[in-house]
Structures are given as C-alpha cells and as structure tokens.
Amino acid sequence: MRLSQRVMVVGFSLGVVLTFAGCDQQGPAEKTGRQMDEAAQKTTEKAKEAGEAVGEKVEKAGAFLDDAAITAKIKADILSDPLLKVLQINVTTTNGNVTLSGVVDSKQSIDRAVEIARRVKEVQSVENSLVVKGAG
C-alpha cells in the first residue's frame, strides 16, 4: 500500500472514531431529556405511593363505617326485642368484634342479647361483659 493510501485509510479511520466518540457525549438537549425522564419517573413513584396511602385510608374508613353499621343493627334489634328494650345495653364494635356491656335483670337477658349480636352477618365475635343486676 502506498503512503498516500495509508494516510487516507488512517484519516478515514480517525474520522470514524471521532464521529462515534462525539455521539457518546451529551449535549444540552440530551441532558435535559434525561432530567425530564428522571423527573417523570420520580413523579410516577410518588403518585403510586400517594395512591397506596389513600387506599389504606379508604379501607380504614370503610372498616369504621362497617363497625358503625354493625353497632346500629345490634342496637336496633335489642330495642325491638320485648325482653331487652327497657334495658341499658352498651354495644361497641371494633373490626367486627362486638362487646356487649351494661347491667341486665337476668341470665336470660344476657343470653338473648348475645344471640342478637351473633345473628348479625358481619360480626366476627361477641364478647359478653353484661352483668346481672344484684348478682355477685
């Protein structure tokens, strides 16, 4: 190969190498594009986290409303029962677990109140803290 051909080949090769080396460098547009992509990714992650937090709050609110509905149903059923309607029976519900408390006039009243509470579909358990008046 003659010297002039070698110079041309080396010059051409050097041009190709420099061209590709220039492609690896980021200009202002590429840097801005990368920053925008990173910002979009962070925004997506934050939106997902916020959505999960809202979902948890909705679940808690739903559980509270379910508990309130259970309590209201049991109280209504107790008030409509001829044996229990005159008695002061407290009903509290947490996560579907019902606690009955207060003073009643007989063991029969306790059994009836517990039975009413257990009949409600969403009730998970019933804790009886009722006491018979004058007992104990």
Protein Blocks (a to p, Z undefined) as FASTA:
>chain_A
ZZklmmmmmmmmmmmmmmmmmmmpccfklmmmmmmmmmmmmmmmmmmmmmmmmmmmmmmm
mmmmmmmmmmmmmmmmmmmpmklmmpccddddeehiacdedddfbfklmmmmmmmmmmpm
klmbdcdfbdcehiZZ
